[in-house]
């Protein structure tokens, strides 16, 4: 048998020959009841949902069907900026004739939060426009949707969970304003005749029984499962004796709940910001580089995309400064079924009330379809509709009326591409709420101080892979609801329950269909921080959907076939969400500066540049929706205080 014949046989076993297209998400029963399951979508529209090109892959169903991560269309449009296509003002740009009081570049949580701040704080008569380059709002706070065996399933494309805030805090009041009622977050109960095992509320929380897989990287062929906490039971690990001895010494000596500094910016916190996490773990906790790079990469930097060898040690504690009432994984973490897309949807519902039909309840906002015509209707704006969201609009130039003379400029030109055409409009002010990698390229008259600051920001990619399975009995038979590993795609997976307002299925058990979310980070310990990000993006961009599909089918077969998993039978759908610049990577000195120089983020946060202010989680130094909202509000406050009169 030839190699190609062997590959074809293996592909058939893995189910690669039955590619997951629209027909796998839908069947005749669902088409007949499409109005019930998919709101106001008609069967004719449903059948056309999603793209299935070799790179983007299928997008699922529902509002987000054409917007799974950075699609090929979005990436190509953005890369024209990188490739200098708009270094000069496009002579064919069509002036829309529109003039807005504020244009917000970026429709993620930071941009939507800024728009809501402008609407509520700017006073009557002021008009704003949000320009978003994706076909769907939310930034990385978006979701995927599947229909599996008659059940509608949702999963996050990126941003996942949120914590309970202090009752009188800014975030608590913000939640109340957008209709996010924490009391309504009640979750599915156990619904199987089999003995119950604990499930979390998010794909990132693993409170239940867990196991760790050790495969070829550790010399295990076939691989082995070790149950329970690896940190508390290192004796059976397939690693060198010295490493086991080190883990035994560290057993039970995890990170202290007490912060190793008194307040952000004091001498102790600045010391942390002067070193990497790896140096901190070696010098202050007595770990070796081998243990760190084997078991803590990217774990110790997981909230920042890269590993501990390049990130500022203050990253270990930066999220602690985003105070919440209870941050334990089971009692504190809450999640919409599709992650923080629920927060984005509630913001846009508050900003444009008819954008999602029905009342502003958790159930209606979650389950009703977005009315895209309400986001940016034709015709002039009026006081009853002071905000618009224009999707599929890639901003390529932001510049003052008189470039280099912001104080003498009465407005800002905004140039964007949409459906192959170039447009421009005027804004009395602008909030650039996109990431650093685009901001430094599209703000054309950015001063040297700001450009130098932005050049000190680094970003790394991430891929969130959602795998819909018809049941998770293969995990239950191992006695676990969560699994970890140190090789292959991702590093963990977890079955979780979803809030009752999002589903007709009020119970869950191992027989239930679910979505397993794999978060894939790209770490290359030993390389520089910029090189790691670039190498990860190259891998993300160069790998086809089919190759990633094959990898995950093979990986799941290796890990779970012995407990009955059959990739061909059990996998109902796969969606890739590729994020080329998912995480800001704070290097030493990012938070508080170094060598007597200010932190780069503070240069950009302190005051607007003329009529332009800057937002995004970049500037807060933590990829969290609270940071996004706070930064959006800060930027709008600066515009209202200093620019608009």
Buried (B, 14 or more C-beta within 10 A) or exposed (E): EEEEEEEBEBBEBBBBEEBBEBEBBBEEEBBEEBEEBBBEBEBEEBEEBBBEEEBBBBBBBBBBBBBBBBBBBBBEBBEEBEEEEBEEBBEEBEEEEBEBBBBBBBBBBBBBBBBBBBBEEBEEEBBBBBBBBBBBBBBBBBBBBBBBBEBBBBBBBBBBBBBBBEEEBEBBEBBEEBBBEBEEBEBBEBEBEEEEBEBBBBBBBBBBBBBBBBBEEBEEEEBBBBBBEBEEBBEEBBBEEEBBEBBEEBBEEEEEEEBBBEEBBEEEBBBBBBBBBBBBBBEEEEBEBEBBBBBBBBBBBBBBBBBBBBBBBBBBBBBEBBEBBEBEBBEBBBBBBBBBBBBBBBBBBBBBBEBBBEEBBBBBBBBBEBBBEBBBEEEEBEEEBBBBBBBBBBBBBBBBBBEEEBEEBEBBBBBBBBEEEBBBBBBBBBBBBBBBBBBBBBBBBBBEEBEBBBEBBBBBBBBBBBBBBBBBBBBBBBBBBBBBBBEBBBBBBBBBBBBBBBBEBEEBBBBBBBBBBBBBBBBBBEBEBBEBBBBBBEBBBEBBBBEBBBBBBBBBBBBBBBBEBBBBEBBBBBBBBBBBBBBBBBBBBBBBBBEEEEBBBEBBBEEBBBBBBBBBBBBBBBBBBBBBBBBBBBBBBBBBEBBBE
